[in-house]
């Protein structure tokens, strides 16, 4: 099984519609959408590579979607952006709140999860919930450091 990470899904995209995009390249085992992000579990590496090759920057409802292999099995982490936290909240208090959903590597302004599945569960469990008198907002961080160049060709500079 290979997991793909989808970014920049337009709000108009339905689960059926976007799942169908991936099914044309092979068996889709699982599909999760959270706001404008998603995860697709494909049957094998060939299906995943075909989907990436054909759907990376595919225009869906006028928006170019972004497809990449999920790196959750490596030491790479998944970051969460948490907004609208009480100014009196400490890192430790926030860490305790988030660790119910999985191991937290770092807890500061960006929450750094070891596994992307834990991050997804955290979003489902904590987004738009009350914490210390404020409704907090939890979403996947959009600042991703790409260290290996272009995803498709691995070259730098374009």
Phi, psi and omega in degrees: 000139177234133180258133177250146178253128180249129175241159173068035175288130178290151180301328183289342184292128176270160178298316180300315181297312183285327176297320179299326177302319183279327182298335180292347180255355178148187185290129174258116183277324183207151181212124180230132174243133173230109183054240182257024177236162176198166176230136177237128175258117179257164185293319182206178184296322181297316178299315180298314180296319177297317180296316179298312182301320185267338186248348178296122185071018174297138181272115179239118184053040177079005182241132176282116178277158183242124180239132175211157177293134178285134184256028187293340180280348180266187178283355175297148183246169177246125184261146174241143172259129180241124182243165175062044177267145178304138180295343179271354181292136177262161176303319182295318178298318179292319178303313180301318180299318185278332184292348174298338186256353179153170182297131177256120182281316182220141179228106176217230176288325178255131179268126189248104181266146178290323184236138181295328178299322178295321179296317179298316179297323178297314179301312180299322184277331189244342181298135180061034174249158181278137175212119180053044175082006180230149173274115182268155180243126181237130178210164175296138178292137180267356178267102180244130178272118178261117186255355185244023179076203180300138182295320185282316185250350179070005180273150178273159166091015175213000000 
